[in-house]
Amino acid sequence: MLRSMLCATALAVAAVVAHAQQPDELKKLQQRVDRLEGQSRGPGFNPEMSVILQGTAASIKQDPETYQITGFAPSGGEVGPPRRGFSLAESELWLGGNIDPYFRSQLVAALTPEDEIEVEEAFFQTLALGSGFTLKGGRFLSGIGYQNEIHQHAFDFQDTALPYKAFLGGRLNDDGVQLKWVAPLSFLLELGAEAGRGRSFPATDPNKNGAGAWSAFAHVGGDIWRAGLSYLRVKPKDRAFEDTDSLGGATTQSFTGESKLWIADVVLKWRDLKLQGEYFRREESGELTFNDTFTDTYSSEQSGWYAQAVYRFLPQWRVGYRYDRLDHGDISNGIVDNGLGPSAVDFPLLMTDHNPSRNTLMVDWSPTEFSRVRLQFAQDKSRAGVTDDQVIVQYIHSLGAHGAHRF
């Protein structure tokens, strides 16, 4: 690195001498100086590092182990409330930085309370494509919606909203590529497209060449607002989950077909007030198999939305309220309709006409930008006929340098 810095200095001096008579040579020398300085800066200051520590103390009326969103196919994701009592929540190890003048990389590893390490993100991102284009590749949080790209420790509430849990298993992160373009305008106009493996819900990690998930998004905005529209299409194969029939016996159901999801999002930040909301609509069509015995057509049209407001009433204090709701919608189950096998009561998760909802109130204290303590109350009606009262105390501590979060 020292040698590169000395070379850059020598070239800069030579450029000054040549400036009066050889402007073309000056330009070439300056380019070489910039290249050498970029090379010397990269390894010298890489990587940026941080650790996010989180924990909870929770009083949950209903057993978190039996959590479900009645009327919707289980995603298999970690979407339930935290465990009762004291618990270490998911911590995060973050590494990132510019590799050279052309690429930036980032690694986010989640350290689970079960002493496991999961790779949440590991991607490269271009720095010099020009014309407003950026290419990202690897494993990353998808750009669809608004909250999907935000890491959990930066949420305004302890958990994500019901539509994210029901339709994306919490959030969508996939292995693939993303191409994004930001228009050279006085306001924000962002267009993006992604091709992914389809490694998780609502897809089923297909063993094939090519992409298993496709998505696209568009966002517009100004200084205090942003709005967007997103689309996701996957083709799950044998997407299975367990349920219980009318006699209490264990059953296995699996879906093969096509799943389409639309998301509309809007966020407004004005002074100390933040308003945020998203609407989801999913359509699925294909075949449903019951206990490897009955197979017939299946289709569904389901939706959901949430709206939240967060207000900073003192420099270190915020209060927020969020309302979530899901609409069971229209379900067509050929196995039930033909009357030759199981009836609707044998499909309690899929066929129960229940519209889950939840009210959440929180207040948090952030003495510095590196720490936060939050108290959250929730009345959760995700399960049919059951109200789950939840009281959660959460702490979030950040050690080290961490990149800024999105608008």
C-alpha positions as CSV (number, residue, x, y, z in Angstrom):
1,M,0.0,0.0,0.0
2,L,2.9,2.4,0.9
3,R,4.5,1.8,-2.5
4,S,1.2,2.6,-4.3
5,M,0.8,5.8,-2.3
6,L,4.4,6.9,-3.2
7,C,3.7,6.2,-6.9
8,A,0.5,8.2,-6.7
9,T,2.3,11.1,-5.2
10,A,5.0,11.0,-7.8
11,L,2.5,10.9,-10.6
12,A,0.6,13.8,-9.1
13,V,3.7,15.9,-9.1
14,A,4.5,15.0,-12.7
15,A,0.9,15.9,-13.6
16,V,1.4,19.4,-12.1
17,V,4.6,19.9,-14.2
18,A,2.9,18.7,-17.4
19,H,-0.3,20.6,-16.9
20,A,0.7,23.9,-18.7
21,Q,1.8,22.3,-22.0
22,Q,0.2,18.8,-22.1
23,P,-3.4,18.8,-20.9
24,D,-4.0,15.3,-22.5
25,E,-1.1,13.9,-20.6
26,L,-2.5,15.5,-17.4
27,K,-5.8,13.6,-17.9
28,K,-4.1,10.3,-18.3
29,L,-1.9,10.9,-15.3
30,Q,-4.9,11.9,-13.2
31,Q,-6.7,8.7,-14.2
32,R,-3.6,6.7,-13.1
33,V,-3.5,8.6,-9.8
34,D,-7.2,7.9,-9.1
35,R,-6.7,4.2,-9.9
36,L,-3.7,3.9,-7.6
37,E,-5.4,5.8,-4.8
38,G,-8.5,3.6,-5.1
39,Q,-6.3,0.5,-4.9
40,S,-4.5,1.8,-1.9
41,R,-7.7,2.8,-0.1
42,G,-9.6,-0.4,-0.6
43,P,-7.4,-3.0,1.3
44,G,-6.3,-0.3,3.8
45,F,-9.9,0.4,5.1
46,N,-11.6,-3.0,4.4
47,P,-13.7,-4.3,5.8
48,E,-16.2,-2.2,7.8
49,M,-17.4,-4.4,10.7
50,S,-20.3,-4.4,13.2
51,V,-22.1,-6.7,15.5
52,I,-25.8,-6.3,16.4
53,L,-26.9,-7.9,19.7
54,Q,-30.5,-8.4,20.4
55,G,-32.6,-10.0,23.2
56,T,-36.1,-10.2,24.5
57,A,-38.1,-10.7,27.7
58,A,-41.6,-11.8,26.7
59,S,-45.0,-12.6,28.3
60,I,-47.0,-14.5,25.7
61,K,-50.6,-15.7,26.5
62,Q,-50.7,-18.5,23.9
63,D,-47.9,-21.0,23.5
64,P,-45.5,-19.6,20.8
65,E,-44.8,-23.2,19.7
66,T,-48.4,-23.6,18.4
67,Y,-48.5,-20.3,16.5
68,Q,-50.2,-20.4,13.1
69,I,-51.9,-18.0,10.7
70,T,-55.2,-19.8,10.2
71,G,-56.5,-19.7,6.6
72,F,-53.1,-19.5,5.1
73,A,-50.5,-22.1,4.1
74,P,-47.6,-22.2,6.6
75,S,-44.4,-20.7,5.2
76,G,-42.0,-22.7,7.4
77,G,-40.3,-19.4,8.3
78,E,-39.6,-18.0,11.8
79,V,-42.8,-15.9,11.9
80,G,-44.1,-16.6,15.4
81,P,-43.6,-14.5,18.5
82,P,-40.4,-14.9,20.6
83,R,-40.3,-17.6,23.2
84,R,-41.7,-16.9,26.7
85,G,-39.5,-15.4,29.4
86,F,-35.9,-14.3,28.7
87,S,-34.4,-15.1,25.4
88,L,-31.4,-14.2,23.3
89,A,-32.7,-13.1,19.9
90,E,-31.0,-13.3,16.6
91,S,-27.7,-11.4,16.5
92,E,-26.0,-10.2,13.4
93,L,-22.4,-10.0,12.2
94,W,-22.0,-7.4,9.4
95,L,-18.9,-7.1,7.1
96,G,-18.8,-4.8,4.2
97,G,-16.7,-2.4,2.1
98,N,-15.4,-1.4,-1.3
99,I,-13.3,-4.1,-2.8
100,D,-11.8,-1.8,-5.5
101,P,-13.1,1.1,-7.6
102,Y,-15.4,-1.3,-9.4
103,F,-17.1,-3.5,-6.7
104,R,-18.5,-3.5,-3.2
105,S,-19.3,-6.6,-1.2
106,Q,-21.3,-7.3,2.0
107,L,-21.8,-10.2,4.3
108,V,-24.5,-10.5,6.9
109,A,-24.4,-13.6,9.1
110,A,-27.2,-14.3,11.5
111,L,-26.3,-15.9,14.9
112,T,-29.3,-17.7,16.1
113,P,-30.3,-18.5,19.7
114,E,-29.9,-22.2,18.8
115,D,-26.1,-21.5,18.3
116,E,-26.4,-21.8,14.5
117,I,-24.9,-19.5,11.9
118,E,-27.1,-18.6,8.9
119,V,-26.0,-16.5,5.9
120,E,-28.6,-13.8,5.5
121,E,-26.8,-11.8,2.8
122,A,-23.5,-12.3,0.9
123,F,-23.3,-10.3,-2.3
124,F,-21.3,-8.1,-4.6
125,Q,-22.5,-4.8,-6.0
126,T,-21.0,-2.8,-8.9
127,L,-19.8,0.7,-8.3
128,A,-18.9,1.9,-11.9
129,L,-21.4,0.7,-14.4
130,G,-22.5,4.2,-15.0
131,S,-25.7,5.7,-16.5
132,G,-27.6,5.0,-13.2
133,F,-27.2,1.2,-13.4
134,T,-26.2,-1.1,-10.6
135,L,-25.8,-4.9,-10.7
136,K,-25.9,-7.0,-7.6
137,G,-25.2,-10.7,-7.4
138,G,-25.1,-13.4,-4.6
139,R,-27.6,-13.8,-1.7
140,F,-29.5,-10.6,-0.9
141,L,-32.7,-9.2,0.4
142,S,-35.1,-8.6,-2.5
143,G,-36.0,-5.1,-3.5
144,I,-39.7,-5.8,-3.6
145,G,-42.0,-3.9,-1.3
146,Y,-40.7,-1.4,1.2
147,Q,-39.7,-3.3,4.4
148,N,-38.3,-6.4,2.8
149,E,-34.8,-4.9,2.4
150,I,-34.7,-3.6,6.0
151,H,-32.8,-5.7,8.5
152,Q,-34.8,-6.9,11.5
153,H,-32.8,-4.8,14.0
154,A,-33.9,-1.6,12.1
155,F,-37.6,-2.4,12.2
156,D,-39.9,0.1,13.9
157,F,-41.5,-2.8,15.7
158,Q,-40.1,-6.0,17.2
159,D,-41.4,-8.1,14.4
160,T,-42.7,-7.7,10.8
161,A,-46.3,-7.3,9.7
162,L,-48.7,-10.2,9.1
163,P,-48.7,-9.9,5.2
164,Y,-44.9,-10.4,5.2
165,K,-45.3,-13.5,7.4
166,A,-48.1,-15.0,5.4
167,F,-46.9,-14.3,1.9
168,L,-43.1,-14.3,2.2
169,G,-42.3,-16.3,5.3
170,G,-41.1,-13.1,7.0
171,R,-39.1,-11.6,4.1
172,L,-37.7,-12.7,0.8
173,N,-33.9,-13.2,0.4
174,D,-32.7,-15.4,-2.5
175,D,-29.6,-16.3,-4.4
176,G,-29.5,-14.6,-7.8
177,V,-28.9,-11.3,-9.5
178,Q,-30.5,-7.9,-9.5
179,L,-30.3,-5.1,-12.0
180,K,-31.4,-1.7,-10.9
181,W,-31.6,1.7,-12.7
182,V,-32.0,5.1,-11.1
183,A,-33.1,7.8,-13.5
184,P,-31.1,11.1,-13.7
185,L,-34.1,13.2,-12.5
186,S,-34.7,15.7,-9.8
187,F,-37.0,13.2,-8.1
188,L,-36.5,9.5,-7.4
189,L,-37.4,7.0,-10.2
190,E,-36.0,3.6,-9.6
191,L,-36.7,0.5,-11.7
192,G,-35.4,-3.0,-10.9
193,A,-35.6,-6.7,-11.9
194,E,-34.4,-9.8,-10.2
195,A,-33.8,-13.4,-11.2
196,G,-33.3,-15.8,-8.3
197,R,-33.0,-19.5,-7.5
198,G,-36.3,-19.6,-5.6
199,R,-34.7,-21.1,-2.5
200,S,-37.5,-20.4,0.0
201,F,-41.2,-19.7,0.5
202,P,-43.3,-19.1,-1.6
203,A,-41.0,-21.1,-3.9
204,T,-39.5,-24.6,-3.1
205,D,-35.8,-24.4,-4.1
206,P,-36.0,-26.2,-7.4
207,N,-33.1,-28.5,-8.5
208,K,-32.8,-27.2,-12.1
209,N,-30.8,-24.9,-14.3
210,G,-31.9,-21.3,-14.6
211,A,-34.0,-19.2,-12.4
212,G,-36.9,-20.3,-10.2
213,A,-38.1,-16.9,-9.1
214,W,-38.6,-13.7,-11.0
215,S,-39.4,-10.2,-9.6
216,A,-39.7,-6.6,-10.7
217,F,-40.2,-3.3,-8.8
218,A,-40.6,0.4,-9.5
219,H,-40.3,3.2,-7.0
220,V,-40.9,6.9,-7.2
221,G,-40.5,9.6,-4.5
222,G,-39.4,13.0,-3.3
223,D,-37.7,14.4,-0.3
224,I,-40.3,13.2,2.2
225,W,-42.2,10.4,0.5
226,R,-41.7,7.2,-1.6
227,A,-44.2,4.9,-3.3
228,G,-43.7,1.7,-5.2
229,L,-45.2,-1.3,-7.0
230,S,-43.6,-4.8,-7.0
231,Y,-44.3,-8.2,-8.6
232,L,-43.0,-11.7,-7.7
233,R,-43.7,-14.9,-9.7
234,V,-42.5,-18.4,-8.6
235,K,-43.5,-21.9,-9.5
236,P,-43.4,-24.1,-6.4
237,K,-43.2,-27.9,-6.7
238,D,-44.5,-30.1,-3.9
239,R,-44.5,-27.2,-1.4
240,A,-45.5,-29.3,1.6
241,F,-46.8,-28.6,5.1
242,E,-48.4,-30.6,7.9
243,D,-51.9,-30.1,9.2
244,T,-54.6,-32.0,11.3
245,D,-57.8,-33.6,9.9
246,S,-61.2,-33.5,11.5
247,L,-60.4,-36.5,13.6
248,G,-57.2,-35.0,14.9
249,G,-54.9,-37.2,12.7
250,A,-51.8,-35.8,11.2
251,T,-52.0,-35.0,7.5
252,T,-49.5,-33.8,4.8
253,Q,-50.6,-31.4,2.0
254,S,-48.5,-30.2,-0.9
255,F,-49.0,-27.6,-3.6
256,T,-47.5,-27.6,-7.1
257,G,-48.3,-24.7,-9.5
258,E,-47.8,-21.0,-9.9
259,S,-47.8,-18.2,-7.3
260,K,-48.0,-14.5,-8.2
261,L,-47.7,-11.7,-5.6
262,W,-48.2,-8.0,-6.1
263,I,-47.2,-5.4,-3.5
264,A,-48.0,-1.7,-3.4
265,D,-46.1,0.4,-0.8
266,V,-46.0,4.0,0.4
267,V,-44.0,5.8,3.1
268,L,-44.0,9.4,4.3
269,K,-41.5,11.0,6.6
270,W,-42.3,14.5,7.7
271,R,-40.3,16.0,10.6
272,D,-40.6,13.5,13.5
273,L,-43.5,11.6,12.0
274,K,-43.2,8.5,9.8
275,L,-46.3,6.9,8.1
276,Q,-45.9,3.6,6.3
277,G,-48.2,1.1,4.6
278,E,-48.2,-1.8,2.2
279,Y,-50.9,-3.8,0.4
280,F,-50.3,-7.4,-0.8
281,R,-52.3,-9.6,-3.2
282,R,-51.5,-13.2,-4.0
283,E,-52.9,-15.5,-6.6
284,E,-52.0,-19.2,-6.7
285,S,-53.2,-21.9,-9.1
286,G,-52.2,-25.6,-9.6
287,E,-52.7,-28.9,-7.9
288,L,-53.1,-29.9,-4.3
289,T,-52.2,-33.3,-2.9
290,F,-53.6,-34.7,0.3
291,N,-51.6,-37.4,2.1
292,D,-50.2,-38.6,-1.2
293,T,-53.7,-40.1,-1.9
294,F,-55.9,-37.4,-3.3
295,T,-54.8,-34.9,-6.0
296,D,-57.0,-32.2,-7.6
297,T,-57.0,-28.6,-8.7
298,Y,-56.4,-25.8,-6.3
299,S,-56.6,-22.0,-6.6
300,S,-56.7,-19.1,-4.2
301,E,-56.9,-15.3,-4.2
302,Q,-55.8,-13.8,-0.9
303,S,-54.7,-10.4,0.2
304,G,-53.5,-8.4,3.2
305,W,-52.3,-5.0,4.3
306,Y,-50.8,-3.1,7.2
307,A,-50.5,0.6,8.2
308,Q,-48.3,2.1,10.8
309,A,-47.4,5.4,12.3
310,V,-44.3,6.2,14.4
311,Y,-43.8,9.6,16.1
312,R,-40.6,10.9,17.8
313,F,-42.1,13.0,20.6
314,L,-38.7,13.6,22.3
315,P,-35.2,13.4,20.8
316,Q,-34.6,10.0,22.3
317,W,-38.2,8.7,22.5
318,R,-40.6,7.3,19.9
319,V,-44.1,5.9,20.0
320,G,-45.7,3.8,17.3
321,Y,-48.9,2.0,16.4
322,R,-49.5,-0.6,13.7
323,Y,-52.6,-2.5,12.4
324,D,-52.2,-5.7,10.3
325,R,-55.0,-7.6,8.5
326,L,-55.2,-10.5,6.2
327,D,-58.2,-11.5,3.9
328,H,-58.8,-15.2,3.5
329,G,-60.3,-14.5,0.1
330,D,-61.5,-17.0,-2.4
331,I,-60.3,-20.7,-2.2
332,S,-61.2,-23.4,-4.7
333,N,-60.2,-26.9,-3.6
334,G,-61.0,-29.6,-6.1
335,I,-60.5,-32.4,-3.6
336,V,-63.3,-30.9,-1.5
337,D,-65.5,-29.9,-4.4
338,N,-65.7,-33.3,-6.0
339,G,-67.0,-34.8,-2.8
340,L,-65.1,-38.1,-3.2
341,G,-62.7,-37.7,-0.3
342,P,-61.8,-35.3,2.5
343,S,-64.1,-32.4,3.2
344,A,-63.3,-28.8,4.1
345,V,-63.0,-29.6,7.8
346,D,-60.0,-31.8,6.9
347,F,-58.1,-28.7,5.7
348,P,-58.4,-26.4,8.7
349,L,-55.3,-24.3,7.8
350,L,-56.3,-23.7,4.2
351,M,-60.1,-23.8,4.3
352,T,-61.0,-22.0,7.5
353,D,-62.6,-18.7,6.6
354,H,-60.6,-16.6,9.0
355,N,-59.3,-13.1,8.5
356,P,-56.3,-12.7,10.9
357,S,-55.6,-9.3,12.4
358,R,-53.3,-7.7,14.9
359,N,-53.0,-4.4,16.9
360,T,-49.5,-3.4,18.0
361,L,-48.4,-0.5,20.2
362,M,-44.7,0.2,21.0
363,V,-42.6,2.8,22.7
364,D,-38.8,2.8,22.5
365,W,-35.9,4.8,23.9
366,S,-32.6,5.3,22.0
367,P,-30.1,7.1,24.2
368,T,-27.6,7.0,21.3
369,E,-27.6,5.7,17.7
370,F,-26.0,2.5,18.9
371,S,-28.6,1.3,21.4
372,R,-32.3,1.0,21.8
373,V,-34.7,-0.4,24.3
374,R,-38.3,-1.1,23.2
375,L,-41.5,-2.0,25.0
376,Q,-44.2,-3.5,22.8
377,F,-47.8,-4.6,23.4
378,A,-49.7,-6.7,20.8
379,Q,-53.2,-8.2,20.5
380,D,-52.7,-11.0,17.9
381,K,-55.7,-12.7,16.3
382,S,-53.8,-14.8,13.8
383,R,-55.3,-18.0,15.1
384,A,-59.1,-18.6,14.6
385,G,-61.1,-18.1,17.8
386,V,-58.0,-17.2,19.9
387,T,-56.6,-13.8,21.0
388,D,-53.0,-13.8,22.0
389,D,-52.0,-11.0,24.3
390,Q,-48.2,-10.3,24.0
391,V,-45.9,-8.1,26.1
392,I,-42.3,-7.9,24.8
393,V,-39.3,-6.0,26.1
394,Q,-36.5,-5.8,23.5
395,Y,-32.9,-4.5,23.5
396,I,-30.8,-3.8,20.4
397,H,-27.1,-2.9,20.7
398,S,-24.8,-2.1,17.8
399,L,-21.0,-2.4,18.0
400,G,-18.8,-1.0,15.2
401,A,-19.4,0.7,11.9
402,H,-22.6,-0.1,10.0
403,G,-23.9,1.2,6.7
404,A,-26.8,3.6,6.6
405,H,-30.3,2.1,6.1
406,R,-32.6,3.0,3.3
407,F,-35.1,5.9,3.2
